């Protein structure tokens, strides 16, 4: 006990030196020390240090206090043993803490009164200076330390801890403490501000902090209840977010009423304090009744401000009116500022959390792999895509663990570059492969940007990883393709170039520079350097062509000479196109070029050799012509004498024996030899340019009949079936009838020669301004190799063919030569063992082979409507006509714009194909004229040109636009899409057929050809149909039941109204000659069953439809 009293004496003396000893019975109000409030002083920081002004004395001098004196002290005193348990506490200490003696003795005092900071966070013993005194033996003094009462409230205290020494051992410690509220004045304000600062500096939730704030402020300033109102500037309202009432004080009704309220700016005392931005006090206003019920009569409203902006209001209630003096106002103002700073900080933290959450949501939804790192570069967050790709769990890649996913060849470099960027604070960008969860690596573009805080210091990094594997693969493929292209260009000795037309500069590879003898290595070459190399005779032509391509943004293909600096002349080809850059940023040209000097030299050598060969050939032809003339003279005599002797031998009769037969063989052989010599002579004349074309106007029908009659014997000789399919109204032809007859005879005799027991068919059609003759057989056919040699002179398929079938091989050569002389062509289609088809195409008018031909259309024209082709290029016209005609379209052609307009007015075609570049009247002028003519404006016009000018075409009314060379399938699709609807039905056909299935099949066939069909199963129903409506065509089966077909035909012929209707007779078997002769004047055609019966019927239907169409055109004219 003596050592205890001695330690207490030392502590008391230390306390006395600091003026801490207070009266035993201090003045109190409402159970708390009464404190006066003076103007607030600047709060001091928290201290926990040894007091250098009060050294611990080695011993206590003077009388020791007894137990009674300690109990009477107003200074709190308690003693601890070496384990921190309480062994003594005087009444003043117990009163301050609110405990009884039995509740503290034996208890660990740190755990009882010093366990937490003001914000509620734990205060560990290892950090407590009072605990350190009994551990180290060194005294300590602390000011403004928070101690906790039994009721859960706290107060700030100044205390000292002194070690209790027994011999060489620290037996415990003695602690003296005083409530800073007892010190009064500035100390009160300081203690309150320190307490508030510690509360507001904590990390507890705002509701808990504000409740403790109300308790600390209200308790210190003598209030019994309080509320914290949060200001919403957006909604201009106050909302109560925290409440407090003093222990033992019932303010439940007031709290319930207040916590359910929202106040507008200017309402009630808190609203007015917000509006005024000042501390207000007075009696309760809006909730006066609830306040009076709780015994509260006076209120104080403290704005929580940050500068001039009010963020909240502290509202306090007291049971008695308090004097709102300077001390109270100053303390309240300081608390309001502290609360305002706290609110600002918490709102900034909340906003930061919201932004952080939004930022992470944004990063989470990015298509890239995204991540966030702290200021040191250590990654602390990855988005879901990172984990989906890498297969890692959250936390596994954080920090620097991501480096394990790098490819070993790139890991060290990538990490070093990232660390260097973090150290320098600059944007980081790098590419490297990352391993996916499947173990395969993909390439990523990684980028990280620093994010600074308000002070400009880097607080974190935001990074992305973008998968560029496909891009790198595409780049690799593009590089490989470029290498292959460059290699191909180099091997082919082709140079490539691009021309910036706006800057008039060229970029070219070495092949181009070498060809044009330009300096290597320069990035951009003036275009003038290229033009300066052009040969003087070609310069103007090339410059003009390039200028045209530039104006029209089209293609160009030029062949010209150039001169090197050494004076060498070379030939070159320059091919390219002019294009517009995206978004109208100027035009440029791309192209290739190559040296054709050697090719030109070879062509010149070939041309010279050709001249020599042609001269030799002319000499040969002249020799043959002369020889043929010399041979024909004696042959004529031989033939004449043979005929004379043959007549004389015939007169001798049997006495002549075999002489007449032998003389006949001599005559036949001589004539065959003469035919051969005539053929050789004709070829010689053609080669010598002496064969003349005698143009006459003649009707085709008699000529074709003559040819057919001539070859009937040849066909019968080999037991071949011969058929002629001649379109009606072929009209007249202006050409050489002798050569046409010879061509057809050669083709038909050739077919008869190589066909045995088969079929030969001659077809004749008019297509626009051309006549097309086809000779098809079912003979031996030819291989592709044989077809290549077919039109060579003195050549047949092979030697065995010559031995088997005979002949000289001159016929087809002469036919081809005659066809070309007549302005046409001949083509062949053949398959070995299946037969051969020759197609001879000739202009209808050799005097104007390329002019318009307004002759009557054939059946295809009438059924589907003609297509008019207007093009100055004869080859293009021929190609278009043949291509469209092959698909069953009728085609008319015109060589210039004027003829095209005339033909369009005459024919009203279903579509017009119009070339742009034509002399005199170009395509644009023709298009404008067509659209200006009301009768022609609806005809769709398809423009065709080498240069693409779709904008101009569509603006002038074109239906479509195609560029040359023409894609034939696209042309067909375009024509089919735009053609005007076809002509009206061919007419009404009455079908009289007793067999129902046959009648239905024939009806479908007629409808497919554009006929409207009325059906009758016998003569009776047929008469009813005829009475209802006059048909345009009648098809009758001659084997009708009851009244036969012959009887019905007789009735038709006796009726004047029906006599002129064309009739086609159908028979199920061959007719006797007398019946067929009787039908000749009654029907157009008799169709017998057989392989070709359907074709015969279709052809006859087309002829009839064509005649009706021609009649309609004449009627309209």
Secondary structure, 3 states (H helix, E strand, C coil): CHHHHHHHHHHHHHHHHCCCCCCCCCCEECCEECCCCCCCCCCCCCEEECCCCCCCCCCCCCCCCCHHHHHHCCCEEEEEECCCEEEEECHHHHHHHCCCHHHHECCEHHHHHCCECCCCCECCHHHCHHHHHHHHCCCEEEEEEEEECCCCCEEEEEEEEEEEEECCEEEEEEEEEEEHHHHCCHHHHHHHHHHHHHHHCCCCCHHHHHHHHHHHHHHHHCCCEEEEEEEECCCCEEEEEEEEECCCCCCHHHHHHHHCCEEECCCHHHHHHHHHCCCEEECCCCCHHHHHHCCCCEEEEEEEEECCEEEEEEEEEECCCCCCCHHHHHHHHHHHHHHHHHHHHHHHHHHHHHHHHHHHHHHHCCCCEEEEEECCCCEEEECHHHHHHHCCCCCCCCECHHHHHECCCCHHHHHHHHHHHHHHCCCEEEEEEEECCCCCEEEEEEEEEEEECCCCCEEEEEEEEEECHHHHHHHHHHHHHHHHHHHHHHHHCEEEEEEECCCCEEEECHHHHHHCCCCCCCCCEEHHHHHHCECHHHHHHHHHHHHHHHHHCCEEEEEEEEECCCCCEEEEEEEEEEEECHHHCCEEEEEEEEECHHHHHHHHHHHHHHHHHHHHHHHHHHHHHHHHHHHHHHHHHHHHHHHHHHHHHHHHHHHHCCHHHHHHHHHHHHHHHHHHHHHHHHHHHHHHCCCCCCCEEEEHHHHHHHHHHHHHHHHHHCCCEEEEEECCCCCEEEECHHHHHHHHHHHHHHHHHCCCCCEEEEEEEEECCEEEEEEEECCCCCCHHHHHCCCCCCCCCCHHHHHHHCCCCCHHHHHHHHHHHCCCEEEEEEECCCEEEEEEEEECEHHHCCCCCCCCCCHHHHHHCEEEEECCCHHHHHHHHHHHHHCCCEEEEECCHHHHHHHHHHHCCCEEEEECCCCCCCHHHHHHHHHHCCCCCCCEEEEEECCCCHHHHHHCCCCEEEECCCCHHHHHHHHHHHCCCCCCCCEEEEEECCCHHHHHHHHHHHHHCCEEEEEECCHHHHHHHHHHCCCCEEEEECCCCCCCHHHHHHHHHHCCCCCCCEEEEEECCCCCHHHHHHHCCCCCEEEECCCCHHHHHHHHHHHHHHHHHHHHHHHHC
